[in-house]
Amino acid sequence: MKLTNFPSLLLGALALAGCAADPGNDPRSGGFFGGVRGLASGDYELRQQHLRGERDESLNELRALRREGEALETTRAMKADEVAAQRRQLASLKARNRETARRIDQLRRSKTATEQRTAELRRKQQQLTRDIGQFETELERGQLTAPQADARRLGLERQYDAIKDL
């Protein structure tokens, strides 16, 4: 009877020897007895808990990265909207600037035409002033007859009217 109890005692001793859980023990190694020891000591359960913990950590990190990615995508979309708005405002500013340049060109052409007209008026006015001065001199010297003086005066008035109508 002692021999029949021996395998039971040996198995019991092995089980008791491996009851203390060893977190550093890899239950995958050690063959059959390592497996029995891993089951008996709880090493398999500890390894599963450790792997579940790593999995949960990885899932939490993945969720955090997804949230961060979503936040970055939202920020990118907002920045894209801001850039689009800036581009629209820039296009508007460029259009207004082109309109201002066109108006400046019109004013420059108008100014050139006005300056030419002014120069022509000034030239004709100065000629009229000289002609009036000459007429006055001739009148004072008595060089003109009454009909000549009337004709000269009428000519100067027509010259004045021509300047006034420009």
Summary of the structure (lengths in Angstrom):
residues: 166
radius of gyration: 56.6
end to end distance: 146.7
largest distance: 177.8
contacts: 359
relative contact order: 0.04
helix: 87%
strand: 0%
